[in-house]
Amino acid sequence: MKYLINTFREMPDTHQARAQMMDLIGRTFATNGRIGRLRQVFFICEGWMSMGRKENLPKIRPSEDPDRLEVLIISGLQVEGNKKNLILFQMDRDNQNRLVDLREIKPSGERAGEVEVPLLDAFVKGFQGAIREQVS
């Protein structure tokens, strides 16, 4: 089994641009011939999260919310069966900004079991599209 890792220094500002980038990276991985059959893909990133309630949703971006949480997001997609997983961890830091703890954030509510990973969907779409183009 082969593993490839790609890191990003920056991500585009919009969701659409991030999805296009992931599609292109999927195509690139497929055409370089080093992977073979794609079985699963993961996306790990840091970000900001705002907590809100259905009746009181945040009105500003999480990065601008003074009550935001710093989070580690690990998403995965198994290609066969299109099985998606997502785990969130709150990142706690000390006064010197060193990471001191990761605490899992368990989803709750009516949609707790639903997982969407659109950037991984875009990667797989690009990968599979490039493979189909090579075969035809």
Secondary structure, DSSP 8 states (H G I E B T S, - for coil): --------S---SSHHHHHHHHHHHHHHHHHH-SS-S--EEEEEEEEEE---BTTB--SS-GGG-TT-EEEEEEEEEETTTTEEEEEEEEEEE-TT--EEEEEEE---STTTT----HHHHHHHHHHHHHHHHHH-
